[in-house]
Amino acid sequence: MIATITLNPCLDEHITVNGLVVDEANRWFKLHRYAGGKGIDVSRAIHEMDVRTIAYGFIGGPEGRALEILLDEEGVQFSFTPIEQETRTNFIITDTRTSQQTRIDAPGPHISKKELERFYRKVREIHPEPDLIVASGSIPPGVPVNIYYNIVTEAKGYRVRTILDSEGQWLAEGIKAKPYLIKPNVHEAEELLKRELLTEEAIIKAALDLVRTGIEVVVISRGRDGIIAATKK
């Protein structure tokens, strides 16, 4: 079983228009609502491969319930921690005339100390123990910056490998616990190492440098140019 953790899930509203005009009334011709968040996306992909997965995270309010219904319809199993505030809604606007896409993301609900403790308790009680934990995405307000460090450390106590896919200070704190695999993009790797990575050789060296810190596998995404991966072996 593969467990995924999405601390800041969202209900994504994807609107498609043909020729967006600023300061004018625009009509959409297509609207798609779906459960969003990096970890949830991973659970969805794993489920489509007929592998058992459970999505964990925080959920609250009518929008959160709508997200659960959408996942249920897809057949994706979940075990969210309920919260008082509303799950965030993000908006994606695609203009077919210009092929441009605009995202408007919400910061997310504030997580209380009690809600955070309930989440930690749920993670500690995952049964059966997962073969792998994938922790992905941003962190909502109220959650400490070292939460990924705590999750990786907890998983190591049960000899469970973790994959960490985050950014900024959350990623920087999380890698101190030495997850099994991290997947930064080039910009995120530059932030971690505090240097520019302008060439393929520089990116290869960056991946190797991160492996030397104790992470077993480092995968650096280069967008359309593919990935560069480094391992301990």
Buried (B, 14 or more C-beta within 10 A) or exposed (E): BBBBBBBBBBBBBBBBBBEBEEEEEEEBEEEEEBBBBBBBBBBBEBBEEEEEBBBBBBBBBEBBBBBBEBBEEBEBEBBBBEBEBBBBBBBBBBBEEEEEEEEEBBEBBEBEEEBBEBBBEBBEEBEEEBEBBBBBBBBBEBBBEBBBBBBBBBBBEEEBBBBBBBBEEBBBBBBBBBBBBBBBBBEBBBBBBEEEBEEEEBBBBBBEBBBEEEBBBBBBBBEEEEEBBBEEE
